[in-house]
Amino acid sequence: MRASRPAWHDPPVNPPSDRLFTPAFVALTVSELAYFTAAGLVIGVTPFFVTGPLGSDEAGLGLVVGSFGVTTLLLRPFAGRIADRRGRRPLLIGGALLFAVALLAHLPASDLVTVVVLRLLLGVAEAFYFVAAYAALADLAPPGRSGEALSYNSLALYLGVALGPFIGQLLLDAAGYGAAWAGGFALALAAGLLAMRVPETVERSDGADAGPPAPLIHRAAIGPGLALFAGVAAMSGFLLLAGPHAARLGIDAWSVTFLVFGGVVVGMRVVFARLPDRVPPMQLGAAALGLCALGLATASLVPGIFGLFAGTVALAAGVAFMTPALFAATFARVVPAERGSAAGTGTLFIDLGFSGGPFVVGYAAATLGIPAAFGVAAAIALAGAAGTVLGPRLARATVAT
């Protein structure tokens, strides 16, 4: 007799209808809001923690932030396969709780090596949670509305990026780094508890009836993934340095940069939520990357506070369309049983961006200064836009010859 399923393997929800804002969709989105607010807190506080109490520099900061992507890079494809065969829910809940534990372990951390190890652990949590969340979202989206679902759901990510640094600064100013890490722990714990309200969206596969496993690296996600890599690398390099740059420009409330960034992304995604389903998604992705490059070039070349905020607004406008468009392009190319694999591959490229971008841009800042580092990030985004436009044309030309 087959053993009963554990609680996290609830029966799958019904196939998606035309209704988008179901209880399952709302529960998933609210869980992500708590999770990404904790992640945003980490983004905002980490530069000051590494260059302050730990006594390191921008290069060390790039190492800390980039190390996060090592474990996520290695584990995303396996997380995607597990999500397809064993369900979304175990990874969703387990990833959030592991993130909470790793943040709590920051309390006694006092050297760079320890923090790098903890960031590797945070990367494991991120690999599990992010892949499961994107796969569950694709399952819950009504037919033909995946881009709209991604636009609304991803508000949680960018609200988290906007609010997390703000909350982190409040806690840091009020009671120090311990309070900031404890606040992040509480948010991640809340994300795990909220994830328990998300029903399973796929049947669990056991034994010989499971069929062949989905590929670890899904070919349908490679083209959009390369574009995501360029955009995320450029964006993460900017977010790495935005707080310190604002502080050096004399802005005491440095977290306002993140509030502007997140606010523009949220506003654009609400107003233009259906655009990724109405415009060829790869074309929209290329235009978004071009806008990211424009924003970063503005932050690099226009001095002072005006250049920083004008660049932030343009970058955020590009980011608003980038992820929904490119993930819509990915999910349009795969069958439901392979969405976890496709999400794992797509988010793997996000990991490459989040690890490589801070490392390259952080090194550029340490050697050339922050404005020049923003210029490097702009070049990465521009290369991504060019590749997204020219890559399919070159591929067709090669096939024709």
Buried (B, 14 or more C-beta within 10 A) or exposed (E): EEEEEEEBBBEBBEEBEEEBEBEBBBBBBBBBBBBBBBBBBBBBBBBBBBBEEBEBEBEBBBBBBBBBBBBBBBBBBBBBBBBBBBBBBBBBBBBBBBBBBBBBBBEEBEEBEBBBBBBBBBBBBBBBBBBBBBBBBBBBBBEEBBBBBBBBBBBBBBBBBBBBBBBBBBBBEEEEBEBBBBBBBBBBBBBBBBBBEBBBBBEBBEEEEEEEEBBBBBEBBBBBBBBBBBBBBBBBBBBBBBBBBBBEBEBEEBBBBBBBBBBBBBBBBEEBBEBBBEBEBBEBBBBBBBBBBBBBBBBBEBEEEEBBBBBBBBBBBBBBBBBBBBBBBBBBBBEBBBBBBBBBBBBBBBBBBBBBBBBBBBBBBBEEBBBEBBBBBBBBBBBBBBBBBEBEEEEEEEEEE
